[in-house]
Amino acid sequence: MTKATQLAHLLIRSHLLSQPDSHLLAIDATVGNGFDTVFLAECVGAKGTVYGFDIQDMQEASEKAMRQGFAERITFFQAGHEAILSHLPHDTHGGVQAIMFNLGYLPRGDKNIVTMPQTTISALEQSLALLAPGGILSITCYPGHTVGNEETVAVSSWASALPKEEYRVLRCHCINQNGMPPELIVVTKFDS
Ligand SMILES: C[S@@+](CC[C@H](N)C(=O)[O-])C[C@H]1O[C@@H](n2cnc3c(N)ncnc32)[C@H](O)[C@@H]1O
């Protein structure tokens, strides 16, 4: 797991565990092998729900969830996250406490199946409508490959333009590594 992903987990865990509500909702917008999905399922607790999206088969993630006893908390959609809003029940809109995007391609998978700037930005825009007041959205970006770099620039410029009266935006990346290490962008929606 990259350091950026670990940092995302740290922030999201602390946010979810501090919520008084027991019916927590979270979304993994890029399920892949399911590490983040299972992490979210653990954080939302027994009464919570996680919605997971990927355009690829999520068999491995689903088996992982089953093995760890979280299967009942997770609903998988084999669909692009650019359709995220239309897949979620209407009564969840504005009620999701945490949304994770871990962009790029699946490690050890097909590198041609990769998140793309245009669909990512559309999904991020829709995610804002799903996010609860006080909710957190994390985006791990991989600028070290061509599309990933283009996507990181697009995500960063999208996030920088969010209204400061409604959102706080954080951008973290390691500054003592060679090359272009992963970046974490975190958006929190102000309460009320
Ligand atoms: C870096 S991997 C995610 C890793 C994953 N979170 C994990 O824990 O294993 C990125 C994933 O995004 C998926 N993806 C690419 N385009 C997508 C899209 N439009 N909607 C949803 N998922 C997409 C890829 O299939 C890939 O599995």
The ligand as a Gaussian input file, in Angstrom:
#p B3LYP/6-31G(d) Opt

LIG

0 1
 C       -5.592000       1.671000      -8.160000
 S       -6.879000       0.578000      -8.573000
 C       -7.850000       0.566000      -7.093000
 C       -7.263000      -0.248000      -5.973000
 C       -8.289000      -0.683000      -4.968000
 N       -8.902000       0.413000      -4.282000
 C       -7.794000      -1.740000      -4.001000
 O       -7.951000      -1.576000      -2.788000
 O       -7.290000      -2.761000      -4.469000
 C       -7.923000       1.532000      -9.663000
 C       -9.189000       0.813000     -10.071000
 O      -10.026000       1.756000     -10.744000
 C      -10.814000       1.023000     -11.644000
 N      -11.464000       1.917000     -12.611000
 C      -10.983000       2.408000     -13.781000
 N      -11.903000       3.205000     -14.367000
 C      -12.987000       3.220000     -13.545000
 C      -14.272000       3.853000     -13.610000
 N      -14.612000       4.646000     -14.622000
 N      -15.142000       3.613000     -12.606000
 C      -14.819000       2.797000     -11.570000
 N      -13.617000       2.176000     -11.459000
 C      -12.719000       2.389000     -12.438000
 C       -9.836000       0.041000     -12.261000
 O      -10.529000      -1.030000     -12.840000
 C       -8.993000      -0.361000     -11.020000
 O       -9.484000      -1.543000     -10.451000

